[in-house]
């Protein structure tokens, strides 16, 4: 099953503290550029526009705050310039509630495509850049809701 074009929130999944917690993905200005980052716990989740590429089953364009997500070295950046990048999004194995079937991997297309990842540690208050690594982490992707 693929993701229909629409507005979504993207977040981490953490079952390590005896329950479930999630941290949203968003943008942050770092070292003169805009990086896609895991935001601190409790941050209102930004909306991501996920658009399925015409004629493709699992290829998508991703953008938030008028910036498109593009690979840049070993990180994912938010860009206003240039052509949008076509990411592959595939459903991951089912997870315990509340995630269920809403876990997805985001990858650079191709046989050796790197996937979205981040260095997790015990800190939930610091921003973490989204990195491109040879193993994709599953992300919690659900339809966006209006948050107050």
RANORDA-V550851 format. One record per residue. SS is DSSP state (H for helix, E for strand, L for the rest). OMEGA is omega in degrees with one decimal (* if undefined). Layout:
ss:SS omega:OMEGA
ss:SS omega:OMEGA
This chain:
ss:L omega:-178.8
ss:L omega:176.5
ss:L omega:173.8
ss:L omega:176.7
ss:L omega:180.0
ss:E omega:177.6
ss:E omega:-174.4
ss:E omega:164.0
ss:E omega:179.3
ss:E omega:-178.9
ss:E omega:175.2
ss:L omega:174.5
ss:L omega:180.0
ss:E omega:177.5
ss:L omega:-169.0
ss:L omega:-175.9
ss:L omega:178.3
ss:L omega:177.3
ss:L omega:179.7
ss:L omega:171.3
ss:E omega:179.6
ss:L omega:174.4
ss:L omega:-175.5
ss:E omega:170.9
ss:E omega:177.9
ss:E omega:-178.9
ss:E omega:176.1
ss:E omega:177.0
ss:E omega:-178.5
ss:E omega:176.5
ss:L omega:174.9
ss:L omega:177.0
ss:E omega:-179.5
ss:E omega:-177.9
ss:E omega:168.8
ss:E omega:-174.7
ss:E omega:166.3
ss:E omega:-176.9
ss:L omega:178.8
ss:L omega:178.0
ss:L omega:179.0
ss:L omega:177.3
ss:L omega:175.8
ss:L omega:-175.1
ss:L omega:174.4
ss:L omega:175.8
ss:L omega:173.9
ss:E omega:172.6
ss:E omega:178.2
ss:E omega:-176.3
ss:E omega:178.1
ss:E omega:178.0
ss:L omega:-178.1
ss:L omega:178.1
ss:L omega:-178.8
ss:L omega:179.6
ss:L omega:-171.7
ss:L omega:-179.9
ss:E omega:-171.0
ss:E omega:167.3
ss:E omega:179.4
ss:E omega:175.3
ss:E omega:175.3
ss:E omega:-179.9
ss:L omega:179.0
ss:L omega:175.1
ss:E omega:178.3
ss:E omega:177.6
ss:E omega:-179.9
ss:E omega:174.5
ss:E omega:177.5
ss:E omega:-174.6
ss:L omega:180.0
ss:L omega:179.4
ss:E omega:174.0
ss:E omega:-177.1
ss:E omega:172.0
ss:E omega:-174.1
ss:E omega:172.9
ss:L omega:-173.8
ss:L omega:173.0
ss:L omega:-177.8
ss:L omega:175.5
ss:L omega:-179.7
ss:L omega:179.2
ss:L omega:179.9
ss:E omega:171.6
ss:E omega:176.7
ss:E omega:179.9
ss:E omega:179.9
ss:E omega:175.8
ss:L omega:176.0
ss:L omega:178.3
ss:L omega:179.5
ss:L omega:175.6
ss:L omega:177.3
ss:L omega:6.3
ss:L omega:-173.0
ss:L omega:-179.6
ss:L omega:-178.3
ss:L omega:-178.0
ss:L omega:177.0
ss:E omega:-176.5
ss:E omega:171.4
ss:E omega:177.9
ss:E omega:-171.0
ss:E omega:165.8
ss:E omega:-178.5
ss:L omega:177.6
ss:L omega:-175.4
ss:L omega:179.9
ss:L omega:-175.1
ss:L omega:175.5
ss:L omega:-177.9
ss:E omega:177.8
ss:E omega:-176.4
ss:E omega:170.9
ss:L omega:178.8
ss:L omega:-179.7
ss:L omega:173.2
ss:L omega:-175.7
ss:L omega:-177.9
ss:L omega:176.5
ss:L omega:-177.7
ss:L omega:-177.9
ss:L omega:173.4
ss:L omega:178.4
ss:E omega:178.3
ss:E omega:173.7
ss:L omega:-176.1
ss:E omega:173.1
ss:E omega:-178.9
ss:E omega:-176.5
ss:L omega:176.1
ss:L omega:-177.9
ss:L omega:172.2
ss:L omega:171.8
ss:L omega:178.8
ss:E omega:179.8
ss:E omega:-177.1
ss:E omega:-178.4
ss:E omega:177.0
ss:E omega:-178.3
ss:L omega:174.0
ss:L omega:174.8
ss:L omega:178.5
ss:L omega:177.1
ss:L omega:*
